Amino acid sequence: MTTTHTLSFGIKTAPQHTTYEDMLTIWQAADEEPTLEHAWLFDHFMPIVGDYTGPCLEGWSLLSAFAALTRRIRVGLMVTGNTYRHPAVLANIGATVDVISGGRLDFGIGAGWNEREHSSYGIPLYKPGERIRRMGEACEIIRRMWTEKAPTFEGRYYQINEAYCEPKPIQKPYPPFVIGGGGEQLTLRYVAQYADIWNMTGNDIETFKHKSAVLDEHCAAIGRDSREIARSIQVPINPENLGEARTLIETFIEAGASHFILGLRPPFSQGIVHRLVEEIVEPIKATR
């Protein structure tokens, strides 16, 4: 299987163990590279790699700043933890960032998972099935609030009543939904229903092929063309060996992936963004 989507490449700077200034430098460098199309942060309140007591900037606040300080590149969180915010509040946050960015938001969402954060912040961490069903209701609420004047929704977990969200996002009918996760019974069913992009965690090619096939089945069950949903992979970057990332990406392209997020970890090496373009993106695009 080969992808039917145009290949797209972006960068990710997880806002842990680094600074606002260093990440902004990376984002603005990416904004100047036309072959890089998107840039991402994560949604955590404490570092999830290394010392969890270290610095970690809040994702949506940081995203709004970077949206204002870039001009071209699409922006998003890979991915928002649904449990951290009521979906009606999240709809307003997302709409605001889309306005700030001039219509460049890719709206990433997932069920949430980090036990330490939930425990420390006093946020309930529901069982996996409930978390995923809550995410499904959240997608419905957010989509309605972005497209309807004042929707009312009576769900199992969330309720809204004449919930205004003004101004609406600039993008019509709404910013693309990017759903992260791989649960075959529930998560991929919601991907089939709501997502424009599906992101799978991990880099195992056989797992990707299997879950992509399951997603195809869920799409068929609801009458949606599965080719409408781009397949996304996060690729860890080793500045000492960019060739290994290029090889991994080429393997996933042949399996049907088209949306690639190049994950950079601090400290960021000098000129790394341009090197990504010269040593990964341009060579791959030249052969396609």
matplotlib code that plots the C-alpha trace (Angstrom):
import matplotlib.pyplot as plt

x = [0.0, 1.3, -0.1, -2.7, -2.0, 0.6, 3.6, 3.9, 6.6, 6.8, 8.7, 7.9, 9.5, 8.2, 8.2, 10.1, 13.7, 14.1, 13.2, 10.6, 13.4, 15.1, 11.9, 10.8, 14.1, 13.3, 9.7, 10.7, 13.4, 10.8, 8.5, 11.1, 11.5, 8.7, 9.0, 8.1, 4.4, 3.5, 4.9, 3.8, 4.1, 2.8, 0.1, 1.7, 2.2, 5.3, 8.1, 7.4, 11.0, 13.8, 13.4, 9.7, 10.4, 12.1, 10.6, 7.6, 5.6, 1.9, 1.0, -2.0, -0.6, 2.7, 0.9, -1.0, 2.3, 4.0, 0.9, 1.3, 5.0, 4.9, 3.2, 2.9, 3.5, 0.5, 0.4, -0.9, -0.6, 0.3, -2.1, -4.4, -5.3, -9.1, -9.3, -7.4, -10.2, -13.9, -14.6, -16.6, -13.6, -11.3, -13.5, -13.1, -9.3, -9.0, -11.1, -9.0, -5.7, -7.2, -8.1, -4.6, -2.9, -5.0, -6.5, -3.5, -4.6, -4.5, -6.6, -4.9, -6.8, -6.4, -8.0, -5.3, -3.1, -0.5, -1.1, 1.3, -0.2, -3.7, -2.8, -0.7, -3.3, -6.3, -7.8, -9.8, -8.1, -10.9, -10.6, -9.4, -12.8, -14.4, -11.5, -11.9, -15.7, -15.3, -12.9, -15.6, -18.2, -15.6, -15.1, -18.8, -19.2, -16.2, -17.3, -20.8, -19.5, -17.3, -20.2, -23.4, -24.6, -25.3, -25.5, -27.1, -25.7, -26.8, -24.2, -23.3, -20.4, -20.7, -23.6, -23.8, -26.8, -26.8, -23.0, -21.8, -18.3, -17.6, -15.8, -15.8, -12.5, -11.4, -11.0, -14.3, -16.1, -13.6, -9.9, -8.7, -9.1, -5.9, -6.6, -3.8, -4.0, -4.3, -7.1, -8.8, -12.3, -13.0, -10.2, -10.0, -13.7, -13.7, -10.8, -13.0, -15.9, -14.0, -10.4, -8.8, -5.4, -4.7, -1.4, 0.0, 2.4, 5.5, 7.5, 6.7, 5.8, 3.8, 1.7, 1.1, -0.1, -2.4, -4.0, -4.3, -6.2, -8.5, -9.1, -10.1, -12.7, -14.1, -14.4, -16.2, -18.6, -19.8, -19.6, -16.5, -13.8, -10.7, -8.5, -9.8, -7.8, -4.0, -1.8, 0.7, 3.9, 6.2, 9.9, 12.6, 15.5, 19.1, 21.2, 24.2, 22.4, 19.6, 19.9, 18.2, 15.1, 15.0, 15.1, 12.3, 10.2, 10.6, 9.5, 6.3, 5.6, 5.4, 3.0, 0.7, 1.8, 2.0, 2.2, 5.5, 6.5, 10.2, 10.8, 13.6, 15.0, 17.0, 19.6, 18.9, 21.9, 22.9, 21.2, 19.2, 16.0, 17.8, 19.6, 16.2, 15.2, 18.4, 19.1, 15.6, 12.7, 14.2, 15.8, 12.6, 10.4, 12.9, 12.2, 8.3]
y = [0.0, 3.5, 6.7, 8.6, 11.8, 14.4, 14.0, 16.5, 17.1, 19.1, 19.5, 18.9, 20.5, 19.0, 21.9, 20.0, 20.6, 23.6, 27.3, 29.4, 31.2, 28.1, 26.6, 29.8, 29.9, 26.4, 27.3, 30.5, 28.7, 26.1, 28.8, 30.0, 26.5, 26.1, 22.3, 22.1, 22.5, 22.0, 22.4, 20.7, 20.9, 18.4, 18.7, 17.9, 19.8, 17.9, 16.4, 12.9, 12.2, 12.5, 14.4, 15.0, 17.9, 19.9, 22.7, 22.1, 24.9, 24.6, 23.6, 25.7, 28.9, 28.3, 27.4, 30.7, 32.6, 30.7, 31.1, 34.8, 34.8, 32.7, 33.5, 30.4, 27.0, 25.1, 24.7, 22.2, 20.0, 16.4, 15.8, 17.5, 15.4, 15.5, 14.9, 18.1, 20.5, 20.5, 20.2, 23.4, 25.3, 23.5, 24.5, 28.1, 27.7, 26.1, 28.6, 31.4, 29.9, 29.4, 33.1, 34.2, 32.1, 33.3, 29.8, 27.6, 25.3, 21.5, 20.4, 17.4, 15.4, 12.2, 10.4, 11.3, 8.9, 10.3, 9.0, 11.3, 14.4, 13.4, 12.3, 15.5, 17.9, 16.1, 15.4, 12.1, 9.5, 7.3, 3.7, 3.5, 2.8, 5.7, 8.0, 7.1, 7.5, 10.9, 11.9, 10.8, 13.0, 15.9, 15.6, 15.9, 18.9, 20.7, 20.2, 21.4, 24.5, 25.3, 24.9, 25.7, 29.0, 27.8, 24.0, 21.9, 18.4, 15.9, 13.2, 10.4, 12.4, 16.0, 18.3, 21.8, 24.1, 26.9, 26.9, 29.9, 30.0, 33.3, 34.0, 30.7, 29.3, 30.9, 27.5, 26.2, 24.1, 23.8, 23.1, 19.6, 17.1, 15.1, 12.1, 10.2, 6.7, 3.1, 1.4, -0.9, -1.1, 2.5, 4.9, 4.0, 4.0, 7.7, 8.3, 7.0, 9.2, 12.5, 12.6, 14.2, 12.8, 9.8, 9.7, 6.4, 6.3, 4.2, 3.2, -0.5, -0.9, -4.1, -2.6, 0.4, -1.7, -3.7, -0.7, 1.1, -1.9, -1.8, 1.9, 1.0, -1.5, 1.1, 3.6, 1.0, 0.3, 3.9, 4.5, 6.8, 6.6, 5.7, 7.5, 10.8, 10.2, 10.9, 8.5, 10.3, 9.1, 10.8, 10.3, 10.8, 12.7, 11.9, 14.8, 12.5, 10.2, 11.8, 9.0, 6.6, 8.8, 9.1, 5.4, 4.9, 7.5, 5.8, 2.5, 4.1, 5.9, 2.5, 1.4, 4.3, 7.0, 10.6, 12.9, 13.0, 14.8, 15.2, 15.2, 17.4, 17.1, 19.8, 21.0, 21.8, 21.7, 24.7, 24.7, 21.5, 22.7, 23.4, 20.1, 18.3, 19.9, 19.1, 15.6, 14.2, 16.2, 17.2, 13.8, 12.0, 14.4, 14.2, 10.5, 10.8]
z = [0.0, -0.9, 0.4, -1.6, 0.4, -0.5, 1.8, 4.5, 7.1, 10.3, 13.5, 17.2, 20.2, 23.4, 25.9, 28.6, 29.8, 27.5, 27.3, 25.5, 23.6, 22.4, 21.1, 19.5, 17.5, 16.2, 15.3, 13.5, 11.6, 10.5, 9.5, 7.0, 5.4, 2.8, 2.7, 6.5, 6.8, 10.4, 14.0, 17.2, 21.0, 23.5, 26.2, 29.6, 32.8, 33.9, 31.9, 30.7, 29.8, 32.4, 35.6, 36.1, 38.5, 35.7, 33.6, 31.4, 29.7, 29.3, 25.7, 24.7, 26.2, 24.4, 21.2, 21.2, 21.5, 18.7, 16.5, 16.9, 16.2, 13.0, 9.7, 7.5, 9.3, 10.6, 14.4, 16.9, 20.0, 19.5, 21.2, 23.7, 26.7, 26.8, 30.5, 31.3, 30.1, 29.6, 25.9, 25.8, 27.2, 24.8, 21.9, 22.9, 23.3, 19.9, 18.1, 19.7, 18.5, 15.0, 15.0, 16.3, 13.7, 10.8, 10.3, 10.8, 13.6, 13.4, 16.3, 18.0, 20.7, 22.6, 25.5, 28.1, 30.0, 32.3, 35.8, 37.7, 36.3, 37.1, 40.6, 41.3, 39.9, 41.4, 37.9, 37.7, 35.5, 34.4, 33.2, 29.5, 28.0, 29.7, 28.8, 25.1, 25.2, 26.8, 24.0, 21.5, 23.2, 23.3, 19.5, 19.0, 21.3, 19.8, 16.2, 17.0, 18.8, 15.8, 13.3, 15.1, 16.6, 20.1, 20.3, 23.1, 23.8, 26.4, 26.5, 28.9, 30.3, 29.1, 28.8, 27.2, 26.8, 24.2, 24.3, 22.3, 20.8, 19.2, 17.1, 15.3, 13.9, 10.7, 8.9, 7.5, 8.3, 11.2, 11.8, 10.9, 13.7, 14.5, 16.8, 18.5, 19.7, 18.6, 20.5, 18.0, 19.4, 20.4, 19.5, 15.9, 15.6, 16.7, 14.3, 11.5, 12.6, 13.3, 12.2, 9.2, 10.4, 12.6, 14.5, 15.8, 18.7, 18.1, 15.1, 14.6, 10.9, 11.3, 14.1, 11.9, 9.0, 11.2, 12.9, 9.6, 8.3, 11.4, 10.7, 7.2, 8.6, 10.9, 8.0, 5.9, 8.7, 8.7, 5.0, 5.0, 2.5, 4.6, 2.1, 3.5, 6.7, 6.5, 8.5, 10.7, 12.5, 14.9, 14.1, 16.7, 15.4, 16.2, 14.9, 14.6, 12.2, 10.2, 7.7, 10.1, 10.3, 6.5, 6.1, 8.7, 6.9, 3.6, 5.1, 6.5, 3.2, 1.5, 4.2, 3.6, 5.9, 4.6, 7.6, 9.4, 12.6, 13.2, 16.9, 18.2, 21.7, 23.6, 23.5, 19.8, 17.6, 15.5, 12.1, 12.8, 11.1, 7.8, 8.1, 8.4, 5.2, 3.3, 4.6, 5.1, 3.5, 0.2, -0.6, 0.1, -1.9, -4.8, -5.2, -5.1]

ax = plt.figure().add_subplot(projection="3d")
ax.plot(x, y, z, "-o")
ax.set_aspect("equal")
plt.show()
